[in-house]
Amino acid sequence: MFWVLLVASVSVAFFALTVLVALIVLDVQTVSDVIIALIAVTIVEVIVVDVVVEVDDAAEVVIAEEVASFTFQ
């Protein structure tokens, strides 16, 4: 649970920073530019969070297998 909260807070901070950078780099001038930038950043964030959650799940499985093998030896 700790890792999920940590990933969520880091993701929110990364999202805010990415939005700021996107707005600066894309030289946003209209509302539609802001919406396009937010959509692009959101897609990137969803991919990043999905990868982090998959890695976290895989790590939990590996740890559980190691604990089980150590316990039953």
PDB file of N, H, CA, C and O in Angstrom:
ATOM      1  N   MET A   1       0.825  -1.197   0.000  1.00  0.00           N
ATOM      2  CA  MET A   1       0.000   0.000   0.000  1.00  0.00           C
ATOM      3  C   MET A   1       0.869   1.261   0.000  1.00  0.00           C
ATOM      4  O   MET A   1       0.564   2.252  -0.663  1.00  0.00           O
ATOM      5  N   PHE A   2       1.964   1.187   0.767  1.00  0.00           N
ATOM      6  H   PHE A   2       2.212   0.382   1.306  1.00  0.00           H
ATOM      7  CA  PHE A   2       2.875   2.335   0.821  1.00  0.00           C
ATOM      8  C   PHE A   2       3.382   2.694  -0.560  1.00  0.00           C
ATOM      9  O   PHE A   2       3.445   3.866  -0.930  1.00  0.00           O
ATOM     10  N   TRP A   3       3.746   1.659  -1.325  1.00  0.00           N
ATOM     11  H   TRP A   3       3.695   0.706  -1.025  1.00  0.00           H
ATOM     12  CA  TRP A   3       4.306   1.911  -2.655  1.00  0.00           C
ATOM     13  C   TRP A   3       3.273   2.517  -3.591  1.00  0.00           C
ATOM     14  O   TRP A   3       3.603   3.354  -4.431  1.00  0.00           O
ATOM     15  N   VAL A   4       2.032   2.097  -3.448  1.00  0.00           N
ATOM     16  H   VAL A   4       1.764   1.417  -2.765  1.00  0.00           H
ATOM     17  CA  VAL A   4       0.970   2.650  -4.293  1.00  0.00           C
ATOM     18  C   VAL A   4       0.791   4.138  -4.004  1.00  0.00           C
ATOM     19  O   VAL A   4       0.657   4.943  -4.926  1.00  0.00           O
ATOM     20  N   LEU A   5       0.790   4.499  -2.723  1.00  0.00           N
ATOM     21  H   LEU A   5       0.899   3.845  -1.975  1.00  0.00           H
ATOM     22  CA  LEU A   5       0.662   5.913  -2.361  1.00  0.00           C
ATOM     23  C   LEU A   5       1.875   6.712  -2.822  1.00  0.00           C
ATOM     24  O   LEU A   5       1.741   7.844  -3.285  1.00  0.00           O
ATOM     25  N   LEU A   6       3.048   6.124  -2.693  1.00  0.00           N
ATOM     26  H   LEU A   6       3.157   5.204  -2.317  1.00  0.00           H
ATOM     27  CA  LEU A   6       4.263   6.797  -3.144  1.00  0.00           C
ATOM     28  C   LEU A   6       4.229   7.025  -4.651  1.00  0.00           C
ATOM     29  O   LEU A   6       4.538   8.116  -5.131  1.00  0.00           O
ATOM     30  N   VAL A   7       3.854   5.991  -5.386  1.00  0.00           N
ATOM     31  H   VAL A   7       3.604   5.105  -4.996  1.00  0.00           H
ATOM     32  CA  VAL A   7       3.775   6.113  -6.847  1.00  0.00           C
ATOM     33  C   VAL A   7       2.722   7.145  -7.239  1.00  0.00           C
ATOM     34  O   VAL A   7       2.930   7.925  -8.168  1.00  0.00           O
ATOM     35  N   ALA A   8       1.598   7.151  -6.536  1.00  0.00           N
ATOM     36  H   ALA A   8       1.429   6.517  -5.781  1.00  0.00           H
ATOM     37  CA  ALA A   8       0.543   8.119  -6.855  1.00  0.00           C
ATOM     38  C   ALA A   8       1.010   9.551  -6.611  1.00  0.00           C
ATOM     39  O   ALA A   8       0.759  10.435  -7.429  1.00  0.00           O
ATOM     40  N   SER A   9       1.684   9.778  -5.495  1.00  0.00           N
ATOM     41  H   SER A   9       1.888   9.059  -4.830  1.00  0.00           H
ATOM     42  CA  SER A   9       2.136  11.145  -5.207  1.00  0.00           C
ATOM     43  C   SER A   9       3.226  11.583  -6.171  1.00  0.00           C
ATOM     44  O   SER A   9       3.237  12.730  -6.617  1.00  0.00           O
ATOM     45  N   VAL A  10       4.139  10.682  -6.494  1.00  0.00           N
ATOM     46  H   VAL A  10       4.130   9.750  -6.131  1.00  0.00           H
ATOM     47  CA  VAL A  10       5.181  11.011  -7.468  1.00  0.00           C
ATOM     48  C   VAL A  10       4.554  11.245  -8.836  1.00  0.00           C
ATOM     49  O   VAL A  10       4.981  12.133  -9.574  1.00  0.00           O
ATOM     50  N   SER A  11       3.551  10.460  -9.172  1.00  0.00           N
ATOM     51  H   SER A  11       3.203   9.739  -8.573  1.00  0.00           H
ATOM     52  CA  SER A  11       2.884  10.610 -10.460  1.00  0.00           C
ATOM     53  C   SER A  11       2.182  11.961 -10.566  1.00  0.00           C
ATOM     54  O   SER A  11       2.228  12.604 -11.614  1.00  0.00           O
ATOM     55  N   VAL A  12       1.537  12.388  -9.495  1.00  0.00           N
ATOM     56  H   VAL A  12       1.500  11.864  -8.643  1.00  0.00           H
ATOM     57  CA  VAL A  12       0.865  13.691  -9.511  1.00  0.00           C
ATOM     58  C   VAL A  12       1.885  14.809  -9.678  1.00  0.00           C
ATOM     59  O   VAL A  12       1.667  15.745 -10.448  1.00  0.00           O
ATOM     60  N   ALA A  13       2.994  14.710  -8.958  1.00  0.00           N
ATOM     61  H   ALA A  13       3.171  13.950  -8.333  1.00  0.00           H
ATOM     62  CA  ALA A  13       4.042  15.731  -9.088  1.00  0.00           C
ATOM     63  C   ALA A  13       4.628  15.726 -10.497  1.00  0.00           C
ATOM     64  O   ALA A  13       4.860  16.781 -11.086  1.00  0.00           O
ATOM     65  N   PHE A  14       4.864  14.529 -11.030  1.00  0.00           N
ATOM     66  H   PHE A  14       4.675  13.672 -10.551  1.00  0.00           H
ATOM     67  CA  PHE A  14       5.405  14.411 -12.382  1.00  0.00           C
ATOM     68  C   PHE A  14       4.415  14.958 -13.406  1.00  0.00           C
ATOM     69  O   PHE A  14       4.807  15.611 -14.373  1.00  0.00           O
ATOM     70  N   PHE A  15       3.129  14.686 -13.185  1.00  0.00           N
ATOM     71  H   PHE A  15       2.811  14.156 -12.399  1.00  0.00           H
ATOM     72  CA  PHE A  15       2.089  15.194 -14.080  1.00  0.00           C
ATOM     73  C   PHE A  15       2.096  16.723 -14.095  1.00  0.00           C
ATOM     74  O   PHE A  15       2.044  17.339 -15.160  1.00  0.00           O
ATOM     75  N   ALA A  16       2.159  17.326 -12.917  1.00  0.00           N
ATOM     76  H   ALA A  16       2.202  16.826 -12.052  1.00  0.00           H
ATOM     77  CA  ALA A  16       2.166  18.791 -12.840  1.00  0.00           C
ATOM     78  C   ALA A  16       3.397  19.371 -13.527  1.00  0.00           C
ATOM     79  O   ALA A  16       3.298  20.354 -14.262  1.00  0.00           O
ATOM     80  N   LEU A  17       4.545  18.766 -13.290  1.00  0.00           N
ATOM     81  H   LEU A  17       4.626  17.968 -12.693  1.00  0.00           H
ATOM     82  CA  LEU A  17       5.776  19.244 -13.922  1.00  0.00           C
ATOM     83  C   LEU A  17       5.718  19.063 -15.434  1.00  0.00           C
ATOM     84  O   LEU A  17       6.144  19.942 -16.184  1.00  0.00           O
ATOM     85  N   THR A  18       5.196  17.931 -15.881  1.00  0.00           N
ATOM     86  H   THR A  18       4.850  17.218 -15.272  1.00  0.00           H
ATOM     87  CA  THR A  18       5.100  17.666 -17.312  1.00  0.00           C
ATOM     88  C   THR A  18       4.137  18.635 -17.992  1.00  0.00           C
ATOM     89  O   THR A  18       4.395  19.095 -19.104  1.00  0.00           O
ATOM     90  N   VAL A  19       3.035  18.942 -17.326  1.00  0.00           N
ATOM     91  H   VAL A  19       2.825  18.569 -16.423  1.00  0.00           H
ATOM     92  CA  VAL A  19       2.087  19.919 -17.881  1.00  0.00           C
ATOM     93  C   VAL A  19       2.754  21.278 -18.004  1.00  0.00           C
ATOM     94  O   VAL A  19       2.603  21.957 -19.020  1.00  0.00           O
ATOM     95  N   LEU A  20       3.488  21.675 -16.980  1.00  0.00           N
ATOM     96  H   LEU A  20       3.611  21.124 -16.155  1.00  0.00           H
ATOM     97  CA  LEU A  20       4.179  22.965 -17.026  1.00  0.00           C
ATOM     98  C   LEU A  20       5.180  23.018 -18.176  1.00  0.00           C
ATOM     99  O   LEU A  20       5.228  23.996 -18.923  1.00  0.00           O
ATOM    100  N   VAL A  21       5.974  21.965 -18.312  1.00  0.00           N
ATOM    101  H   VAL A  21       5.935  21.171 -17.705  1.00  0.00           H
ATOM    102  CA  VAL A  21       6.958  21.909 -19.402  1.00  0.00           C
ATOM    103  C   VAL A  21       6.258  21.891 -20.758  1.00  0.00           C
ATOM    104  O   VAL A  21       6.692  22.565 -21.692  1.00  0.00           O
ATOM    105  N   ALA A  22       5.177  21.122 -20.864  1.00  0.00           N
ATOM    106  H   ALA A  22       4.825  20.574 -20.105  1.00  0.00           H
ATOM    107  CA  ALA A  22       4.450  21.047 -22.140  1.00  0.00           C
ATOM    108  C   ALA A  22       3.872  22.403 -22.521  1.00  0.00           C
ATOM    109  O   ALA A  22       3.909  22.793 -23.688  1.00  0.00           O
ATOM    110  N   LEU A  23       3.344  23.111 -21.548  1.00  0.00           N
ATOM    111  H   LEU A  23       3.314  22.794 -20.600  1.00  0.00           H
ATOM    112  CA  LEU A  23       2.779  24.428 -21.838  1.00  0.00           C
ATOM    113  C   LEU A  23       3.856  25.409 -22.291  1.00  0.00           C
ATOM    114  O   LEU A  23       3.614  26.250 -23.158  1.00  0.00           O
ATOM    115  N   ILE A  24       5.040  25.300 -21.705  1.00  0.00           N
ATOM    116  H   ILE A  24       5.237  24.617 -21.002  1.00  0.00           H
ATOM    117  CA  ILE A  24       6.143  26.188 -22.098  1.00  0.00           C
ATOM    118  C   ILE A  24       6.691  25.798 -23.466  1.00  0.00           C
ATOM    119  O   ILE A  24       6.874  26.650 -24.336  1.00  0.00           O
ATOM    120  N   VAL A  25       6.952  24.506 -23.650  1.00  0.00           N
ATOM    121  H   VAL A  25       6.804  23.814 -22.943  1.00  0.00           H
ATOM    122  CA  VAL A  25       7.571  24.038 -24.895  1.00  0.00           C
ATOM    123  C   VAL A  25       6.640  24.215 -26.086  1.00  0.00           C
ATOM    124  O   VAL A  25       7.076  24.619 -27.164  1.00  0.00           O
ATOM    125  N   LEU A  26       5.370  23.917 -25.895  1.00  0.00           N
ATOM    126  H   LEU A  26       5.016  23.589 -25.019  1.00  0.00           H
ATOM    127  CA  LEU A  26       4.421  24.006 -27.003  1.00  0.00           C
ATOM    128  C   LEU A  26       3.985  25.437 -27.295  1.00  0.00           C
ATOM    129  O   LEU A  26       3.238  25.681 -28.243  1.00  0.00           O
ATOM    130  N   ASP A  27       4.448  26.381 -26.483  1.00  0.00           N
ATOM    131  H   ASP A  27       5.055  26.183 -25.713  1.00  0.00           H
ATOM    132  CA  ASP A  27       4.099  27.793 -26.670  1.00  0.00           C
ATOM    133  C   ASP A  27       2.580  27.949 -26.802  1.00  0.00           C
ATOM    134  O   ASP A  27       2.067  28.442 -27.806  1.00  0.00           O
ATOM    135  N   VAL A  28       1.893  27.515 -25.762  1.00  0.00           N
ATOM    136  H   VAL A  28       2.310  27.114 -24.946  1.00  0.00           H
ATOM    137  CA  VAL A  28       0.432  27.485 -25.751  1.00  0.00           C
ATOM    138  C   VAL A  28      -0.126  28.906 -25.797  1.00  0.00           C
ATOM    139  O   VAL A  28       0.279  29.780 -25.031  1.00  0.00           O
ATOM    140  N   GLN A  29      -1.062  29.105 -26.714  1.00  0.00           N
ATOM    141  H   GLN A  29      -1.391  28.395 -27.336  1.00  0.00           H
ATOM    142  CA  GLN A  29      -1.658  30.430 -26.865  1.00  0.00           C
ATOM    143  C   GLN A  29      -3.178  30.411 -26.797  1.00  0.00           C
ATOM    144  O   GLN A  29      -3.799  31.447 -26.561  1.00  0.00           O
ATOM    145  N   THR A  30      -3.777  29.258 -27.000  1.00  0.00           N
ATOM    146  H   THR A  30      -3.272  28.416 -27.192  1.00  0.00           H
ATOM    147  CA  THR A  30      -5.238  29.191 -26.982  1.00  0.00           C
ATOM    148  C   THR A  30      -5.695  28.089 -26.040  1.00  0.00           C
ATOM    149  O   THR A  30      -4.903  27.256 -25.600  1.00  0.00           O
ATOM    150  N   VAL A  31      -6.973  28.101 -25.744  1.00  0.00           N
ATOM    151  H   VAL A  31      -7.617  28.778 -26.101  1.00  0.00           H
ATOM    152  CA  VAL A  31      -7.548  27.086 -24.865  1.00  0.00           C
ATOM    153  C   VAL A  31      -7.439  25.706 -25.503  1.00  0.00           C
ATOM    154  O   VAL A  31      -7.192  24.723 -24.805  1.00  0.00           O
ATOM    155  N   SER A  32      -7.617  25.621 -26.805  1.00  0.00           N
ATOM    156  H   SER A  32      -7.817  26.420 -27.372  1.00  0.00           H
ATOM    157  CA  SER A  32      -7.522  24.313 -27.469  1.00  0.00           C
ATOM    158  C   SER A  32      -6.100  23.759 -27.371  1.00  0.00           C
ATOM    159  O   SER A  32      -5.919  22.545 -27.271  1.00  0.00           O
ATOM    160  N   ASP A  33      -5.091  24.629 -27.399  1.00  0.00           N
ATOM    161  H   ASP A  33      -5.238  25.615 -27.480  1.00  0.00           H
ATOM    162  CA  ASP A  33      -3.713  24.170 -27.211  1.00  0.00           C
ATOM    163  C   ASP A  33      -3.514  23.587 -25.812  1.00  0.00           C
ATOM    164  O   ASP A  33      -2.821  22.583 -25.645  1.00  0.00           O
ATOM    165  N   VAL A  34      -4.120  24.216 -24.818  1.00  0.00           N
ATOM    166  H   VAL A  34      -4.682  25.032 -24.954  1.00  0.00           H
ATOM    167  CA  VAL A  34      -4.032  23.715 -23.442  1.00  0.00           C
ATOM    168  C   VAL A  34      -4.686  22.348 -23.343  1.00  0.00           C
ATOM    169  O   VAL A  34      -4.139  21.443 -22.712  1.00  0.00           O
ATOM    170  N   ILE A  35      -5.849  22.189 -23.957  1.00  0.00           N
ATOM    171  H   ILE A  35      -6.294  22.924 -24.469  1.00  0.00           H
ATOM    172  CA  ILE A  35      -6.560  20.906 -23.918  1.00  0.00           C
ATOM    173  C   ILE A  35      -5.739  19.820 -24.605  1.00  0.00           C
ATOM    174  O   ILE A  35      -5.636  18.707 -24.090  1.00  0.00           O
ATOM    175  N   ILE A  36      -5.161  20.126 -25.749  1.00  0.00           N
ATOM    176  H   ILE A  36      -5.245  21.031 -26.167  1.00  0.00           H
ATOM    177  CA  ILE A  36      -4.322  19.151 -26.458  1.00  0.00           C
ATOM    178  C   ILE A  36      -3.119  18.762 -25.611  1.00  0.00           C
ATOM    179  O   ILE A  36      -2.769  17.584 -25.539  1.00  0.00           O
ATOM    180  N   ALA A  37      -2.484  19.733 -24.972  1.00  0.00           N
ATOM    181  H   ALA A  37      -2.769  20.690 -25.030  1.00  0.00           H
ATOM    182  CA  ALA A  37      -1.327  19.446 -24.112  1.00  0.00           C
ATOM    183  C   ALA A  37      -1.733  18.571 -22.935  1.00  0.00           C
ATOM    184  O   ALA A  37      -1.010  17.638 -22.584  1.00  0.00           O
ATOM    185  N   LEU A  38      -2.870  18.855 -22.323  1.00  0.00           N
ATOM    186  H   LEU A  38      -3.457  19.613 -22.608  1.00  0.00           H
ATOM    187  CA  LEU A  38      -3.337  18.050 -21.189  1.00  0.00           C
ATOM    188  C   LEU A  38      -3.659  16.622 -21.611  1.00  0.00           C
ATOM    189  O   LEU A  38      -3.355  15.680 -20.879  1.00  0.00           O
ATOM    190  N   ILE A  39      -4.261  16.451 -22.765  1.00  0.00           N
ATOM    191  H   ILE A  39      -4.508  17.216 -23.360  1.00  0.00           H
ATOM    192  CA  ILE A  39      -4.565  15.105 -23.260  1.00  0.00           C
ATOM    193  C   ILE A  39      -3.279  14.328 -23.512  1.00  0.00           C
ATOM    194  O   ILE A  39      -3.172  13.163 -23.129  1.00  0.00           O
ATOM    195  N   ALA A  40      -2.306  14.962 -24.151  1.00  0.00           N
ATOM    196  H   ALA A  40      -2.392  15.909 -24.462  1.00  0.00           H
ATOM    197  CA  ALA A  40      -1.037  14.286 -24.434  1.00  0.00           C
ATOM    198  C   ALA A  40      -0.322  13.897 -23.151  1.00  0.00           C
ATOM    199  O   ALA A  40       0.185  12.781 -23.034  1.00  0.00           O
ATOM    200  N   VAL A  41      -0.277  14.804 -22.194  1.00  0.00           N
ATOM    201  H   VAL A  41      -0.688  15.711 -22.288  1.00  0.00           H
ATOM    202  CA  VAL A  41       0.395  14.516 -20.924  1.00  0.00           C
ATOM    203  C   VAL A  41      -0.344  13.429 -20.159  1.00  0.00           C
ATOM    204  O   VAL A  41       0.288  12.577 -19.534  1.00  0.00           O
ATOM    205  N   THR A  42      -1.667  13.444 -20.199  1.00  0.00           N
ATOM    206  H   THR A  42      -2.180  14.136 -20.706  1.00  0.00           H
ATOM    207  CA  THR A  42      -2.450  12.418 -19.510  1.00  0.00           C
ATOM    208  C   THR A  42      -2.182  11.040 -20.093  1.00  0.00           C
ATOM    209  O   THR A  42      -2.058  10.067 -19.349  1.00  0.00           O
ATOM    210  N   ILE A  43      -2.092  10.945 -21.399  1.00  0.00           N
ATOM    211  H   ILE A  43      -2.193  11.735 -22.004  1.00  0.00           H
ATOM    212  CA  ILE A  43      -1.787   9.658 -22.036  1.00  0.00           C
ATOM    213  C   ILE A  43      -0.423   9.150 -21.583  1.00  0.00           C
ATOM    214  O   ILE A  43      -0.273   7.973 -21.257  1.00  0.00           O
ATOM    215  N   VAL A  44       0.560  10.026 -21.562  1.00  0.00           N
ATOM    216  H   VAL A  44       0.438  10.982 -21.827  1.00  0.00           H
ATOM    217  CA  VAL A  44       1.901   9.630 -21.107  1.00  0.00           C
ATOM    218  C   VAL A  44       1.852   9.188 -19.651  1.00  0.00           C
ATOM    219  O   VAL A  44       2.465   8.183 -19.292  1.00  0.00           O
ATOM    220  N   GLU A  45       1.136   9.921 -18.811  1.00  0.00           N
ATOM    221  H   GLU A  45       0.638  10.738 -19.103  1.00  0.00           H
ATOM    222  CA  GLU A  45       1.041   9.575 -17.396  1.00  0.00           C
ATOM    223  C   GLU A  45       0.375   8.214 -17.190  1.00  0.00           C
ATOM    224  O   GLU A  45       0.821   7.428 -16.355  1.00  0.00           O
ATOM    225  N   VAL A  46      -0.668   7.935 -17.930  1.00  0.00           N
ATOM    226  H   VAL A  46      -1.031   8.574 -18.609  1.00  0.00           H
ATOM    227  CA  VAL A  46      -1.351   6.643 -17.794  1.00  0.00           C
ATOM    228  C   VAL A  46      -0.401   5.508 -18.141  1.00  0.00           C
ATOM    229  O   VAL A  46      -0.386   4.479 -17.467  1.00  0.00           O
ATOM    230  N   ILE A  47       0.384   5.691 -19.182  1.00  0.00           N
ATOM    231  H   ILE A  47       0.372   6.527 -19.730  1.00  0.00           H
ATOM    232  CA  ILE A  47       1.352   4.661 -19.573  1.00  0.00           C
ATOM    233  C   ILE A  47       2.404   4.483 -18.488  1.00  0.00           C
ATOM    234  O   ILE A  47       2.740   3.353 -18.136  1.00  0.00           O
ATOM    235  N   VAL A  48       2.927   5.584 -17.955  1.00  0.00           N
ATOM    236  H   VAL A  48       2.654   6.502 -18.242  1.00  0.00           H
ATOM    237  CA  VAL A  48       3.961   5.503 -16.916  1.00  0.00           C
ATOM    238  C   VAL A  48       3.420   4.820 -15.674  1.00  0.00           C
ATOM    239  O   VAL A  48       4.077   3.935 -15.125  1.00  0.00           O
ATOM    240  N   VAL A  49       2.240   5.208 -15.218  1.00  0.00           N
ATOM    241  H   VAL A  49       1.706   5.927 -15.663  1.00  0.00           H
ATOM    242  CA  VAL A  49       1.660   4.606 -14.019  1.00  0.00           C
ATOM    243  C   VAL A  49       1.379   3.132 -14.245  1.00  0.00           C
ATOM    244  O   VAL A  49       1.612   2.326 -13.344  1.00  0.00           O
ATOM    245  N   ASP A  50       0.887   2.751 -15.417  1.00  0.00           N
ATOM    246  H   ASP A  50       0.699   3.406 -16.149  1.00  0.00           H
ATOM    247  CA  ASP A  50       0.626   1.349 -15.720  1.00  0.00           C
ATOM    248  C   ASP A  50       1.905   0.530 -15.647  1.00  0.00           C
ATOM    249  O   ASP A  50       1.904  -0.572 -15.097  1.00  0.00           O
ATOM    250  N   VAL A  51       2.983   1.048 -16.189  1.00  0.00           N
ATOM    251  H   VAL A  51       2.984   1.943 -16.636  1.00  0.00           H
ATOM    252  CA  VAL A  51       4.266   0.336 -16.148  1.00  0.00           C
ATOM    253  C   VAL A  51       4.755   0.208 -14.713  1.00  0.00           C
ATOM    254  O   VAL A  51       5.227  -0.857 -14.316  1.00  0.00           O
ATOM    255  N   VAL A  52       4.649   1.275 -13.931  1.00  0.00           N
ATOM    256  H   VAL A  52       4.265   2.140 -14.253  1.00  0.00           H
ATOM    257  CA  VAL A  52       5.114   1.229 -12.540  1.00  0.00           C
ATOM    258  C   VAL A  52       4.297   0.236 -11.732  1.00  0.00           C
ATOM    259  O   VAL A  52       4.857  -0.512 -10.930  1.00  0.00           O
ATOM    260  N   VAL A  53       2.991   0.215 -11.926  1.00  0.00           N
ATOM    261  H   VAL A  53       2.536   0.823 -12.577  1.00  0.00           H
ATOM    262  CA  VAL A  53       2.142  -0.727 -11.193  1.00  0.00           C
ATOM    263  C   VAL A  53       2.465  -2.159 -11.595  1.00  0.00           C
ATOM    264  O   VAL A  53       2.507  -3.040 -10.737  1.00  0.00           O
ATOM    265  N   GLU A  54       2.695  -2.412 -12.883  1.00  0.00           N
ATOM    266  H   GLU A  54       2.662  -1.696 -13.580  1.00  0.00           H
ATOM    267  CA  GLU A  54       3.061  -3.755 -13.333  1.00  0.00           C
ATOM    268  C   GLU A  54       4.380  -4.198 -12.712  1.00  0.00           C
ATOM    269  O   GLU A  54       4.512  -5.346 -12.287  1.00  0.00           O
ATOM    270  N   VAL A  55       5.354  -3.296 -12.659  1.00  0.00           N
ATOM    271  H   VAL A  55       5.246  -2.364 -13.004  1.00  0.00           H
ATOM    272  CA  VAL A  55       6.650  -3.626 -12.052  1.00  0.00           C
ATOM    273  C   VAL A  55       6.476  -3.902 -10.569  1.00  0.00           C
ATOM    274  O   VAL A  55       7.080  -4.833 -10.037  1.00  0.00           O
ATOM    275  N   ASP A  56       5.650  -3.098  -9.891  1.00  0.00           N
ATOM    276  H   ASP A  56       5.159  -2.342 -10.323  1.00  0.00           H
ATOM    277  CA  ASP A  56       5.399  -3.304  -8.467  1.00  0.00           C
ATOM    278  C   ASP A  56       4.734  -4.652  -8.224  1.00  0.00           C
ATOM    279  O   ASP A  56       5.108  -5.369  -7.296  1.00  0.00           O
ATOM    280  N   ASP A  57       3.747  -5.004  -9.052  1.00  0.00           N
ATOM    281  H   ASP A  57       3.443  -4.421  -9.806  1.00  0.00           H
ATOM    282  CA  ASP A  57       3.082  -6.302  -8.915  1.00  0.00           C
ATOM    283  C   ASP A  57       4.061  -7.444  -9.143  1.00  0.00           C
ATOM    284  O   ASP A  57       4.040  -8.435  -8.412  1.00  0.00           O
ATOM    285  N   ALA A  58       4.910  -7.315 -10.141  1.00  0.00           N
ATOM    286  H   ALA A  58       4.926  -6.510 -10.734  1.00  0.00           H
ATOM    287  CA  ALA A  58       5.900  -8.358 -10.419  1.00  0.00           C
ATOM    288  C   ALA A  58       6.875  -8.495  -9.260  1.00  0.00           C
ATOM    289  O   ALA A  58       7.261  -9.607  -8.900  1.00  0.00           O
ATOM    290  N   ALA A  59       7.272  -7.379  -8.678  1.00  0.00           N
ATOM    291  H   ALA A  59       6.959  -6.475  -8.970  1.00  0.00           H
ATOM    292  CA  ALA A  59       8.191  -7.420  -7.540  1.00  0.00           C
ATOM    293  C   ALA A  59       7.541  -8.102  -6.345  1.00  0.00           C
ATOM    294  O   ALA A  59       8.203  -8.861  -5.637  1.00  0.00           O
ATOM    295  N   GLU A  60       6.262  -7.847  -6.109  1.00  0.00           N
ATOM    296  H   GLU A  60       5.725  -7.231  -6.684  1.00  0.00           H
ATOM    297  CA  GLU A  60       5.562  -8.496  -5.006  1.00  0.00           C
ATOM    298  C   GLU A  60       5.489 -10.004  -5.212  1.00  0.00           C
ATOM    299  O   GLU A  60       5.629 -10.765  -4.254  1.00  0.00           O
ATOM    300  N   VAL A  61       5.274 -10.444  -6.442  1.00  0.00           N
ATOM    301  H   VAL A  61       5.160  -9.826  -7.220  1.00  0.00           H
ATOM    302  CA  VAL A  61       5.223 -11.877  -6.737  1.00  0.00           C
ATOM    303  C   VAL A  61       6.580 -12.514  -6.480  1.00  0.00           C
ATOM    304  O   VAL A  61       6.659 -13.587  -5.881  1.00  0.00           O
ATOM    305  N   VAL A  62       7.641 -11.866  -6.926  1.00  0.00           N
ATOM    306  H   VAL A  62       7.577 -10.995  -7.413  1.00  0.00           H
ATOM    307  CA  VAL A  62       8.988 -12.406  -6.725  1.00  0.00           C
ATOM    308  C   VAL A  62       9.304 -12.491  -5.241  1.00  0.00           C
ATOM    309  O   VAL A  62       9.847 -13.495  -4.780  1.00  0.00           O
ATOM    310  N   ILE A  63       8.969 -11.447  -4.486  1.00  0.00           N
ATOM    311  H   ILE A  63       8.528 -10.632  -4.860  1.00  0.00           H
ATOM    312  CA  ILE A  63       9.224 -11.458  -3.044  1.00  0.00           C
ATOM    313  C   ILE A  63       8.427 -12.568  -2.372  1.00  0.00           C
ATOM    314  O   ILE A  63       8.956 -13.272  -1.512  1.00  0.00           O
ATOM    315  N   ALA A  64       7.167 -12.734  -2.752  1.00  0.00           N
ATOM    316  H   ALA A  64       6.738 -12.162  -3.451  1.00  0.00           H
ATOM    317  CA  ALA A  64       6.338 -13.789  -2.166  1.00  0.00           C
ATOM    318  C   ALA A  64       6.904 -15.166  -2.476  1.00  0.00           C
ATOM    319  O   ALA A  64       6.898 -16.043  -1.613  1.00  0.00           O
ATOM    320  N   GLU A  65       7.396 -15.371  -3.702  1.00  0.00           N
ATOM    321  H   GLU A  65       7.401 -14.658  -4.404  1.00  0.00           H
ATOM    322  CA  GLU A  65       7.995 -16.655  -4.063  1.00  0.00           C
ATOM    323  C   GLU A  65       9.267 -16.914  -3.267  1.00  0.00           C
ATOM    324  O   GLU A  65       9.512 -18.041  -2.836  1.00  0.00           O
ATOM    325  N   GLU A  66      10.072 -15.886  -3.071  1.00  0.00           N
ATOM    326  H   GLU A  66       9.873 -14.971  -3.421  1.00  0.00           H
ATOM    327  CA  GLU A  66      11.301 -16.045  -2.291  1.00  0.00           C
ATOM    328  C   GLU A  66      10.983 -16.375  -0.835  1.00  0.00           C
ATOM    329  O   GLU A  66      11.620 -17.243  -0.238  1.00  0.00           O
ATOM    330  N   VAL A  67      10.007 -15.689  -0.271  1.00  0.00           N
ATOM    331  H   VAL A  67       9.490 -14.983  -0.756  1.00  0.00           H
ATOM    332  CA  VAL A  67       9.620 -15.959   1.114  1.00  0.00           C
ATOM    333  C   VAL A  67       9.072 -17.372   1.235  1.00  0.00           C
ATOM    334  O   VAL A  67       9.389 -18.080   2.191  1.00  0.00           O
ATOM    335  N   ALA A  68       8.254 -17.789   0.277  1.00  0.00           N
ATOM    336  H   ALA A  68       7.997 -17.214  -0.499  1.00  0.00           H
ATOM    337  CA  ALA A  68       7.685 -19.140   0.311  1.00  0.00           C
ATOM    338  C   ALA A  68       8.773 -20.194   0.182  1.00  0.00           C
ATOM    339  O   ALA A  68       8.744 -21.198   0.893  1.00  0.00           O
ATOM    340  N   SER A  69       9.720 -19.985  -0.703  1.00  0.00           N
ATOM    341  H   SER A  69       9.743 -19.169  -1.281  1.00  0.00           H
ATOM    342  CA  SER A  69      10.781 -20.981  -0.869  1.00  0.00           C
ATOM    343  C   SER A  69      11.671 -21.029   0.364  1.00  0.00           C
ATOM    344  O   SER A  69      12.151 -22.102   0.728  1.00  0.00           O
ATOM    345  N   PHE A  70      11.900 -19.907   1.008  1.00  0.00           N
ATOM    346  H   PHE A  70      11.510 -19.035   0.712  1.00  0.00           H
ATOM    347  CA  PHE A  70      12.718 -19.879   2.217  1.00  0.00           C
ATOM    348  C   PHE A  70      11.982 -20.544   3.372  1.00  0.00           C
ATOM    349  O   PHE A  70      12.587 -21.249   4.179  1.00  0.00           O
ATOM    350  N   THR A  71      10.666 -20.317   3.449  1.00  0.00           N
ATOM    351  H   THR A  71      10.174 -19.744   2.793  1.00  0.00           H
ATOM    352  CA  THR A  71       9.861 -20.852   4.543  1.00  0.00           C
ATOM    353  C   THR A  71       9.761 -22.369   4.474  1.00  0.00           C
ATOM    354  O   THR A  71       9.791 -23.034   5.510  1.00  0.00           O
ATOM    355  N   PHE A  72       9.644 -22.925   3.276  1.00  0.00           N
ATOM    356  H   PHE A  72       9.620 -22.384   2.436  1.00  0.00           H
ATOM    357  CA  PHE A  72       9.414 -24.361   3.134  1.00  0.00           C
ATOM    358  C   PHE A  72      10.691 -25.164   2.952  1.00  0.00           C
ATOM    359  O   PHE A  72      10.625 -26.361   2.672  1.00  0.00           O
ATOM    360  N   GLN A  73      11.840 -24.545   3.100  1.00  0.00           N
ATOM    361  H   GLN A  73      11.895 -23.572   3.327  1.00  0.00           H
ATOM    362  CA  GLN A  73      13.096 -25.304   2.956  1.00  0.00           C
ATOM    363  C   GLN A  73      13.473 -25.984   4.240  1.00  0.00           C
ATOM    364  O   GLN A  73      14.498 -26.664   4.300  1.00  0.00           O
TER     365      GLN A  73
END
